[in-house]
Amino acid sequence: MTMSTSGSLKSELNAKGWRFTSQREVILHLFENLPQGSHLSAEEVHELLALREEKISLSTIYRTLKLMTRMKILRELELAEVHKHYELNTNSQMNHHHTVCIQCNMTIEFEDSSVMKQALKQVQKAGLDMLDCQLTIHTVCPEAIRKGWPAMLPNDWVCARAIQQNEKTKSEIK
């Protein structure tokens, strides 16, 4: 899948009898302008749009993310947190994977073509068609371990690297 534009999204939606609303366009533009390696939850999308004074309800954001995922415009990711994250879907997306700290949710992307090769081998052997290939490695960051993970840390503790990563993403998006 190549990166979608507003025009291609509008065409796809119209072909299926759906409207290309201003809310859908705003959400698509947000994902198009994310720094590489950024993954947003619905709540983060809502927060970022509110900072821009865009008034889109959280329920509209959830519906739009689900629609864009079904249309393969966005890629849905299940990282360490209980809620899903999303990123723009491109041809190269299936070749990158994630390490995620289960304490602070810091996420690092990495590429590994051998994961894709093994996935394709298994899919073809079973006579299936692959839709996506995601490897998520759950980790604990060194700072959490130094601070006494798991017994000594509160559940909401976040390491400095994760805070910096989050702040950097927010500042680049504004």
Z-matrix of the N, CA and C atoms (Angstrom, degrees):
N
C 1 1.448
C 2 1.513 1 108.70
N 3 1.288 2 117.19 1 132.17
C 4 1.454 3 121.07 2 176.13
C 5 1.519 4 108.77 3 -92.85
N 6 1.314 5 114.31 4 165.72
C 7 1.436 6 119.06 5 -177.78
C 8 1.523 7 110.28 6 -61.89
N 9 1.322 8 117.03 7 134.41
C 10 1.453 9 121.67 8 178.19
C 11 1.508 10 110.20 9 -82.60
N 12 1.295 11 115.20 10 148.69
C 13 1.462 12 121.63 11 172.95
C 14 1.512 13 106.97 12 -114.49
N 15 1.318 14 115.60 13 171.06
C 16 1.463 15 119.38 14 178.17
C 17 1.526 16 110.68 15 -58.30
N 18 1.342 17 116.37 16 -39.53
C 19 1.463 18 120.25 17 179.96
C 20 1.519 19 112.68 18 -64.79
N 21 1.337 20 116.63 19 -44.02
C 22 1.468 21 118.54 20 -179.55
C 23 1.523 22 111.04 21 -70.80
N 24 1.331 23 117.74 22 -34.63
C 25 1.458 24 120.07 23 176.26
C 26 1.521 25 110.12 24 -64.80
N 27 1.322 26 116.51 25 -43.75
C 28 1.465 27 120.52 26 179.17
C 29 1.529 28 110.38 27 -60.47
N 30 1.325 29 117.32 28 -44.06
C 31 1.471 30 121.07 29 179.00
C 32 1.519 31 111.39 30 -61.79
N 33 1.346 32 116.06 31 -45.27
C 34 1.473 33 120.01 32 -179.89
C 35 1.517 34 111.19 33 -62.93
N 36 1.322 35 116.29 34 -44.25
C 37 1.465 36 119.94 35 179.96
C 38 1.523 37 111.11 36 -63.99
N 39 1.331 38 117.08 37 -45.84
C 40 1.463 39 120.91 38 179.75
C 41 1.522 40 111.60 39 -61.51
N 42 1.335 41 117.22 40 -39.37
C 43 1.463 42 121.02 41 179.56
C 44 1.530 43 111.42 42 -62.59
N 45 1.328 44 116.40 43 -27.04
C 46 1.469 45 120.57 44 -179.34
C 47 1.521 46 112.00 45 -98.62
N 48 1.331 47 115.91 46 5.11
C 49 1.455 48 119.72 47 178.59
C 50 1.512 49 114.55 48 82.14
N 51 1.320 50 118.33 49 15.80
C 52 1.461 51 122.21 50 179.22
C 53 1.520 52 109.74 51 -105.71
N 54 1.327 53 116.04 52 158.10
C 55 1.455 54 121.47 53 -179.34
C 56 1.519 55 111.56 54 -90.88
N 57 1.320 56 115.12 55 149.69
C 58 1.463 57 122.07 56 172.39
C 59 1.520 58 106.47 57 -96.07
N 60 1.330 59 116.01 58 94.11
C 61 1.455 60 120.67 59 -175.31
C 62 1.525 61 110.90 60 -85.78
N 63 1.310 62 115.33 61 162.57
C 64 1.468 63 119.46 62 177.71
C 65 1.527 64 110.71 63 -63.76
N 66 1.349 65 117.15 64 -32.69
C 67 1.468 66 120.07 65 177.79
C 68 1.530 67 110.85 66 -64.58
N 69 1.318 68 117.64 67 -42.64
C 70 1.463 69 120.96 68 178.83
C 71 1.525 70 110.53 69 -63.69
N 72 1.325 71 115.96 70 -39.47
C 73 1.461 72 120.20 71 179.50
C 74 1.532 73 110.66 72 -65.01
N 75 1.329 74 117.51 73 -43.43
C 76 1.466 75 121.74 74 179.72
C 77 1.533 76 110.23 75 -61.36
N 78 1.321 77 116.70 76 -43.90
C 79 1.469 78 120.46 77 -179.25
C 80 1.522 79 110.39 78 -66.33
N 81 1.330 80 117.81 79 -42.34
C 82 1.463 81 120.53 80 177.23
C 83 1.531 82 110.40 81 -60.37
N 84 1.332 83 117.42 82 -45.38
C 85 1.469 84 120.74 83 179.92
C 86 1.524 85 111.43 84 -61.80
N 87 1.328 86 116.36 85 -36.88
C 88 1.464 87 119.48 86 177.52
C 89 1.527 88 110.20 87 -58.82
N 90 1.328 89 116.83 88 -47.63
C 91 1.472 90 120.54 89 -179.40
C 92 1.526 91 111.65 90 -68.99
N 93 1.321 92 117.43 91 -35.71
C 94 1.468 93 120.18 92 178.47
C 95 1.524 94 111.75 93 -63.73
N 96 1.318 95 117.02 94 -28.81
C 97 1.459 96 121.42 95 -176.04
C 98 1.526 97 113.99 96 -101.35
N 99 1.316 98 117.45 97 8.63
C 100 1.464 99 120.25 98 177.17
C 101 1.524 100 110.46 99 -69.60
N 102 1.315 101 116.87 100 144.22
C 103 1.469 102 119.00 101 171.68
C 104 1.532 103 109.10 102 -63.08
N 105 1.316 104 116.26 103 148.27
C 106 1.458 105 120.23 104 179.29
C 107 1.523 106 109.53 105 -57.23
N 108 1.327 107 115.62 106 138.22
C 109 1.460 108 121.15 107 179.27
C 110 1.512 109 114.02 108 88.72
N 111 1.324 110 117.72 109 4.52
C 112 1.467 111 120.89 110 179.58
C 113 1.521 112 109.75 111 -90.44
N 114 1.306 113 114.90 112 140.24
C 115 1.462 114 122.37 113 178.20
C 116 1.521 115 106.58 114 -133.11
N 117 1.309 116 117.35 115 128.92
C 118 1.455 117 120.73 116 -176.27
C 119 1.516 118 111.48 117 -118.26
N 120 1.321 119 115.54 118 140.48
C 121 1.461 120 121.11 119 170.25
C 122 1.531 121 107.39 120 -85.88
N 123 1.311 122 116.90 121 169.20
C 124 1.463 123 120.82 122 177.59
C 125 1.528 124 110.17 123 -60.32
N 126 1.326 125 116.55 124 -39.72
C 127 1.460 126 120.96 125 179.57
C 128 1.527 127 111.13 126 -64.64
N 129 1.328 128 117.38 127 -38.78
C 130 1.466 129 120.69 128 177.94
C 131 1.528 130 111.29 129 -68.17
N 132 1.336 131 117.13 130 -37.99
C 133 1.457 132 120.76 131 175.16
C 134 1.529 133 108.91 132 -59.87
N 135 1.322 134 116.20 133 -46.78
C 136 1.465 135 121.80 134 -179.99
C 137 1.524 136 110.45 135 -59.42
N 138 1.324 137 117.52 136 -46.01
C 139 1.464 138 122.47 137 -179.46
C 140 1.539 139 111.21 138 -62.48
N 141 1.326 140 116.79 139 -45.36
C 142 1.463 141 120.43 140 -179.22
C 143 1.528 142 111.79 141 -65.90
N 144 1.319 143 116.69 142 -39.32
C 145 1.462 144 119.57 143 178.53
C 146 1.529 145 111.22 144 -68.64
N 147 1.334 146 116.35 145 -35.02
C 148 1.466 147 119.80 146 177.02
C 149 1.531 148 110.46 147 -64.79
N 150 1.346 149 116.42 148 -37.84
C 151 1.464 150 119.71 149 176.69
C 152 1.530 151 111.71 150 -61.74
N 153 1.313 152 116.03 151 -29.02
C 154 1.467 153 121.62 152 177.98
C 155 1.517 154 111.96 153 -89.77
N 156 1.316 155 115.53 154 4.69
C 157 1.461 156 123.20 155 -178.51
C 158 1.524 157 112.76 156 63.20
N 159 1.322 158 116.02 157 30.64
C 160 1.469 159 122.02 158 172.67
C 161 1.525 160 106.63 159 -89.64
N 162 1.292 161 117.23 160 124.43
C 163 1.463 162 121.08 161 -176.92
C 164 1.530 163 109.80 162 -98.84
N 165 1.329 164 115.01 163 87.15
C 166 1.460 165 121.42 164 177.43
C 167 1.527 166 106.61 165 -124.20
N 168 1.313 167 116.33 166 126.38
C 169 1.464 168 120.03 167 -176.34
C 170 1.522 169 110.62 168 -68.59
N 171 1.313 170 115.13 169 154.52
C 172 1.462 171 121.00 170 178.75
C 173 1.531 172 110.88 171 -61.42
N 174 1.333 173 117.49 172 -36.83
C 175 1.473 174 119.23 173 179.46
C 176 1.526 175 111.01 174 -66.35
N 177 1.338 176 117.92 175 -36.72
C 178 1.469 177 120.94 176 175.99
C 179 1.524 178 110.07 177 -65.28
N 180 1.323 179 116.90 178 -39.54
C 181 1.466 180 120.66 179 178.29
C 182 1.519 181 109.98 180 -63.05
N 183 1.326 182 117.95 181 -46.46
C 184 1.468 183 120.47 182 177.93
C 185 1.527 184 111.44 183 -57.57
N 186 1.326 185 116.95 184 -47.17
C 187 1.469 186 120.30 185 -179.43
C 188 1.530 187 111.34 186 -63.21
N 189 1.334 188 116.66 187 -40.81
C 190 1.462 189 120.80 188 -179.22
C 191 1.521 190 111.16 189 -67.60
N 192 1.327 191 117.72 190 -41.72
C 193 1.472 192 120.59 191 178.05
C 194 1.525 193 110.58 192 -62.66
N 195 1.321 194 116.30 193 -42.18
C 196 1.471 195 120.21 194 178.60
C 197 1.530 196 110.70 195 -63.28
N 198 1.322 197 117.10 196 -44.52
C 199 1.464 198 121.96 197 178.74
C 200 1.526 199 110.76 198 -61.78
N 201 1.333 200 117.01 199 -48.44
C 202 1.464 201 120.35 200 -178.22
C 203 1.530 202 111.64 201 -66.91
N 204 1.308 203 117.37 202 -27.36
C 205 1.466 204 120.44 203 174.94
C 206 1.527 205 109.84 204 -70.98
N 207 1.330 206 116.66 205 -45.54
C 208 1.476 207 120.11 206 177.76
C 209 1.516 208 111.42 207 -60.66
N 210 1.338 209 116.68 208 -33.47
C 211 1.459 210 121.23 209 179.65
C 212 1.526 211 111.98 210 -83.10
N 213 1.322 212 116.86 211 -0.29
C 214 1.471 213 124.07 212 179.28
C 215 1.533 214 112.86 213 66.22
N 216 1.318 215 116.28 214 25.14
C 217 1.461 216 121.18 215 174.39
C 218 1.527 217 109.11 216 -83.49
N 219 1.339 218 115.06 217 -38.10
C 220 1.454 219 121.17 218 175.84
C 221 1.516 220 109.30 219 -112.58
N 222 1.299 221 115.51 220 155.63
C 223 1.466 222 123.01 221 175.51
C 224 1.524 223 106.79 222 -110.19
N 225 1.335 224 115.81 223 126.37
C 226 1.457 225 121.67 224 179.58
C 227 1.523 226 109.01 225 -88.78
N 228 1.322 227 116.05 226 131.83
C 229 1.457 228 121.71 227 -177.99
C 230 1.519 229 109.82 228 -120.97
N 231 1.312 230 115.77 229 137.04
C 232 1.460 231 120.38 230 172.78
C 233 1.512 232 106.62 231 -109.06
N 234 1.316 233 115.11 232 101.82
C 235 1.454 234 120.69 233 -177.44
C 236 1.531 235 107.68 234 -96.92
N 237 1.297 236 118.99 235 -146.86
C 238 1.459 237 120.95 236 -174.73
C 239 1.518 238 113.50 237 -78.85
N 240 1.305 239 117.24 238 -23.18
C 241 1.453 240 120.67 239 -176.49
C 242 1.524 241 110.59 240 -81.10
N 243 1.322 242 115.27 241 168.10
C 244 1.462 243 119.49 242 -178.51
C 245 1.517 244 112.69 243 -76.28
N 246 1.332 245 118.46 244 -20.94
C 247 1.463 246 118.88 245 179.24
C 248 1.531 247 110.36 246 -102.50
N 249 1.308 248 114.24 247 156.17
C 250 1.465 249 120.89 248 -176.50
C 251 1.524 250 110.71 249 -78.00
N 252 1.323 251 115.18 250 156.73
C 253 1.450 252 122.59 251 173.99
C 254 1.521 253 107.78 252 -120.83
N 255 1.322 254 116.16 253 161.16
C 256 1.456 255 121.01 254 -175.96
C 257 1.517 256 109.58 255 -134.87
N 258 1.330 257 114.79 256 150.81
C 259 1.456 258 122.18 257 173.24
C 260 1.514 259 107.51 258 -144.58
N 261 1.330 260 115.98 259 158.79
C 262 1.455 261 120.82 260 178.17
C 263 1.525 262 109.04 261 -64.32
N 264 1.311 263 116.61 262 135.84
C 265 1.461 264 121.44 263 -177.89
C 266 1.527 265 109.57 264 -88.71
N 267 1.312 266 116.23 265 127.20
C 268 1.465 267 121.80 266 176.17
C 269 1.525 268 108.06 267 -134.88
N 270 1.317 269 116.49 268 171.44
C 271 1.463 270 120.20 269 179.20
C 272 1.519 271 112.31 270 -57.66
N 273 1.313 272 117.28 271 -34.72
C 274 1.465 273 120.29 272 -175.29
C 275 1.521 274 113.06 273 -81.88
N 276 1.326 275 118.94 274 -8.92
C 277 1.454 276 120.52 275 -174.41
C 278 1.525 277 113.64 276 -60.55
N 279 1.329 278 118.25 277 -35.26
C 280 1.456 279 118.89 278 -176.98
C 281 1.521 280 112.20 279 -72.60
N 282 1.323 281 117.96 280 -9.03
C 283 1.455 282 120.23 281 178.13
C 284 1.519 283 112.32 282 -97.19
N 285 1.319 284 117.63 283 2.61
C 286 1.457 285 117.30 284 175.64
C 287 1.520 286 110.47 285 -117.89
N 288 1.304 287 112.78 286 150.22
C 289 1.460 288 121.08 287 -173.89
C 290 1.525 289 107.96 288 -133.20
N 291 1.324 290 116.86 289 -176.31
C 292 1.460 291 119.91 290 -171.85
C 293 1.525 292 112.25 291 -137.54
N 294 1.331 293 115.05 292 141.64
C 295 1.460 294 121.04 293 163.18
C 296 1.525 295 104.90 294 -107.82
N 297 1.333 296 116.05 295 136.48
C 298 1.459 297 120.91 296 -175.30
C 299 1.529 298 108.82 297 -135.10
N 300 1.332 299 115.74 298 127.45
C 301 1.464 300 120.26 299 174.42
C 302 1.525 301 108.10 300 -74.90
N 303 1.320 302 116.88 301 125.98
C 304 1.462 303 120.13 302 -178.07
C 305 1.523 304 112.32 303 -75.61
N 306 1.329 305 117.56 304 -11.49
C 307 1.465 306 120.85 305 177.83
C 308 1.525 307 111.73 306 -89.80
N 309 1.330 308 116.81 307 -52.52
C 310 1.475 309 119.65 308 -173.22
C 311 1.531 310 112.91 309 -109.04
N 312 1.324 311 117.74 310 -4.59
C 313 1.470 312 124.33 311 178.01
C 314 1.519 313 114.24 312 68.41
N 315 1.330 314 118.31 313 14.49
C 316 1.458 315 119.81 314 175.61
C 317 1.529 316 107.43 315 -61.63
N 318 1.324 317 115.71 316 131.99
C 319 1.456 318 121.96 317 -175.25
C 320 1.523 319 109.88 318 -118.73
N 321 1.323 320 115.76 319 132.88
C 322 1.457 321 121.63 320 177.44
C 323 1.528 322 107.33 321 -125.53
N 324 1.332 323 115.70 322 129.57
C 325 1.467 324 120.67 323 177.55
C 326 1.526 325 109.88 324 -87.86
N 327 1.339 326 114.81 325 148.95
C 328 1.459 327 120.14 326 172.02
C 329 1.514 328 108.61 327 -147.21
N 330 1.330 329 115.73 328 155.71
C 331 1.462 330 120.87 329 178.52
C 332 1.509 331 109.79 330 -108.50
N 333 1.328 332 115.39 331 143.43
C 334 1.457 333 121.01 332 177.04
C 335 1.523 334 108.33 333 -159.07
N 336 1.319 335 116.24 334 104.82
C 337 1.462 336 120.20 335 -177.21
C 338 1.527 337 112.09 336 -70.15
N 339 1.328 338 118.14 337 -20.93
C 340 1.464 339 119.58 338 -179.91
C 341 1.532 340 111.21 339 -67.16
N 342 1.330 341 117.53 340 -29.39
C 343 1.463 342 120.77 341 176.38
C 344 1.525 343 109.29 342 -63.66
N 345 1.333 344 115.65 343 -45.11
C 346 1.463 345 120.56 344 179.42
C 347 1.529 346 110.82 345 -64.29
N 348 1.311 347 117.17 346 -42.66
C 349 1.472 348 120.68 347 179.94
C 350 1.524 349 110.79 348 -60.02
N 351 1.334 350 116.58 349 -44.25
C 352 1.462 351 120.66 350 179.81
C 353 1.525 352 110.82 351 -66.06
N 354 1.336 353 116.21 352 -40.27
C 355 1.463 354 120.26 353 178.87
C 356 1.530 355 110.80 354 -62.72
N 357 1.332 356 116.60 355 -46.31
C 358 1.469 357 120.64 356 178.93
C 359 1.518 358 111.62 357 -61.09
N 360 1.320 359 116.24 358 -40.45
C 361 1.469 360 121.33 359 178.82
C 362 1.530 361 110.42 360 -60.13
N 363 1.334 362 116.60 361 -45.72
C 364 1.466 363 120.50 362 -178.98
C 365 1.530 364 111.68 363 -68.25
N 366 1.331 365 116.38 364 -39.67
C 367 1.458 366 121.19 365 -179.56
C 368 1.525 367 110.63 366 -65.71
N 369 1.321 368 116.54 367 -46.63
C 370 1.466 369 120.63 368 -179.83
C 371 1.520 370 111.02 369 -64.14
N 372 1.318 371 117.09 370 -39.75
C 373 1.463 372 122.03 371 178.76
C 374 1.531 373 110.69 372 -59.44
N 375 1.337 374 116.25 373 -35.91
C 376 1.459 375 121.04 374 -179.40
C 377 1.525 376 112.59 375 -88.55
N 378 1.350 377 117.49 376 -4.11
C 379 1.458 378 121.14 377 179.88
C 380 1.520 379 113.50 378 72.86
N 381 1.324 380 116.80 379 32.74
C 382 1.460 381 121.99 380 -177.48
C 383 1.518 382 111.02 381 -110.23
N 384 1.322 383 116.53 382 167.64
C 385 1.461 384 122.66 383 173.56
C 386 1.522 385 108.42 384 -107.87
N 387 1.326 386 117.32 385 129.36
C 388 1.457 387 120.97 386 -178.95
C 389 1.524 388 110.27 387 -83.52
N 390 1.323 389 115.52 388 131.96
C 391 1.458 390 121.92 389 176.39
C 392 1.523 391 111.44 390 -97.93
N 393 1.311 392 116.88 391 -36.09
C 394 1.456 393 121.74 392 -177.67
C 395 1.521 394 108.43 393 -159.96
N 396 1.310 395 115.38 394 157.74
C 397 1.461 396 121.23 395 176.91
C 398 1.523 397 106.94 396 -137.56
N 399 1.328 398 116.37 397 114.67
C 400 1.456 399 121.51 398 -179.07
C 401 1.519 400 109.45 399 -131.48
N 402 1.309 401 115.67 400 127.16
C 403 1.454 402 121.12 401 171.54
C 404 1.518 403 106.67 402 -113.72
N 405 1.309 404 116.38 403 123.16
C 406 1.456 405 121.51 404 176.34
C 407 1.519 406 107.42 405 -118.77
N 408 1.316 407 114.91 406 121.09
C 409 1.458 408 120.86 407 178.97
C 410 1.524 409 107.16 408 -102.25
N 411 1.316 410 116.00 409 117.92
C 412 1.456 411 121.52 410 -179.40
C 413 1.522 412 108.43 411 -85.81
N 414 1.334 413 116.03 412 128.51
C 415 1.456 414 122.49 413 -174.09
C 416 1.529 415 109.89 414 -131.82
N 417 1.317 416 115.46 415 178.45
C 418 1.459 417 122.73 416 167.95
C 419 1.515 418 105.77 417 -130.02
N 420 1.336 419 116.58 418 127.37
C 421 1.458 420 119.86 419 -176.70
C 422 1.535 421 110.85 420 -70.02
N 423 1.321 422 116.88 421 153.27
C 424 1.466 423 120.74 422 -178.65
C 425 1.531 424 113.24 423 -58.57
N 426 1.328 425 117.32 424 -34.38
C 427 1.465 426 119.81 425 -179.82
C 428 1.531 427 111.06 426 -64.83
N 429 1.328 428 117.16 427 -39.41
C 430 1.466 429 120.68 428 177.97
C 431 1.528 430 110.36 429 -64.48
N 432 1.302 431 117.09 430 -40.52
C 433 1.465 432 120.43 431 179.07
C 434 1.526 433 110.21 432 -65.08
N 435 1.348 434 117.17 433 -43.34
C 436 1.474 435 120.88 434 178.20
C 437 1.522 436 111.80 435 -61.57
N 438 1.328 437 116.14 436 -32.15
C 439 1.470 438 120.64 437 -178.74
C 440 1.525 439 112.37 438 -83.86
N 441 1.344 440 117.74 439 0.57
C 442 1.466 441 120.35 440 175.16
C 443 1.509 442 115.81 441 101.06
N 444 1.331 443 116.83 442 24.47
C 445 1.467 444 119.88 443 178.20
C 446 1.520 445 109.27 444 -57.29
N 447 1.302 446 120.33 445 140.75
C 448 1.462 447 129.28 446 -0.71
C 449 1.531 448 113.80 447 -93.48
N 450 1.314 449 118.27 448 -23.37
C 451 1.464 450 120.95 449 -169.77
C 452 1.520 451 114.55 450 -68.37
N 453 1.315 452 118.47 451 -33.47
C 454 1.468 453 121.42 452 -170.41
C 455 1.527 454 114.35 453 -93.80
N 456 1.313 455 118.52 454 -5.35
C 457 1.462 456 121.17 455 -175.72
C 458 1.527 457 111.49 456 -104.82
N 459 1.340 458 117.02 457 138.16
C 460 1.469 459 118.25 458 171.59
C 461 1.524 460 109.65 459 -69.85
N 462 1.307 461 116.51 460 153.77
C 463 1.472 462 121.09 461 -177.60
C 464 1.517 463 113.47 462 -58.38
N 465 1.325 464 118.36 463 -30.15
C 466 1.460 465 120.79 464 -176.31
C 467 1.530 466 113.61 465 -94.01
N 468 1.329 467 118.18 466 10.43
C 469 1.465 468 121.62 467 179.04
C 470 1.527 469 109.82 468 -67.15
N 471 1.334 470 116.25 469 138.71
C 472 1.450 471 122.40 470 178.85
C 473 1.521 472 107.88 471 -132.04
N 474 1.329 473 117.10 472 135.15
C 475 1.461 474 120.86 473 -179.44
C 476 1.525 475 110.93 474 -75.12
N 477 1.322 476 115.33 475 161.51
C 478 1.467 477 121.32 476 -178.29
C 479 1.526 478 111.79 477 -61.05
N 480 1.337 479 118.05 478 -37.79
C 481 1.479 480 120.41 479 179.89
C 482 1.515 481 111.41 480 -63.00
N 483 1.322 482 117.99 481 -40.30
C 484 1.461 483 121.24 482 179.56
C 485 1.518 484 110.75 483 -67.29
N 486 1.332 485 117.28 484 -38.60
C 487 1.467 486 120.92 485 177.42
C 488 1.520 487 109.74 486 -63.94
N 489 1.332 488 117.25 487 -44.89
C 490 1.465 489 121.22 488 178.90
C 491 1.529 490 111.02 489 -61.79
N 492 1.335 491 116.49 490 -42.93
C 493 1.462 492 121.21 491 179.11
C 494 1.528 493 110.15 492 -60.31
N 495 1.317 494 117.35 493 -43.87
C 496 1.459 495 122.47 494 -179.38
C 497 1.530 496 110.97 495 -66.49
N 498 1.322 497 117.60 496 -45.00
C 499 1.459 498 121.55 497 179.75
C 500 1.527 499 111.28 498 -64.65
N 501 1.329 500 117.10 499 -39.51
C 502 1.465 501 121.30 500 178.94
C 503 1.524 502 109.85 501 -61.91
N 504 1.327 503 116.57 502 -46.09
C 505 1.460 504 120.51 503 179.41
C 506 1.519 505 110.59 504 -59.87
N 507 1.332 506 116.99 505 -46.61
C 508 1.467 507 120.49 506 -179.43
C 509 1.520 508 111.83 507 -61.65
N 510 1.338 509 117.13 508 -42.67
C 511 1.464 510 118.93 509 -178.67
C 512 1.526 511 111.89 510 -68.94
N 513 1.323 512 117.97 511 -33.35
C 514 1.468 513 120.77 512 179.16
C 515 1.521 514 111.62 513 -73.00
N 516 1.325 515 117.40 514 -26.77
C 517 1.462 516 121.39 515 -177.19
C 518 1.523 517 110.87 516 -81.10
N 519 1.326 518 117.62 517 -34.65
C 520 1.481 519 121.11 518 -177.02
C 521 1.460 520 110.28 519 -59.83
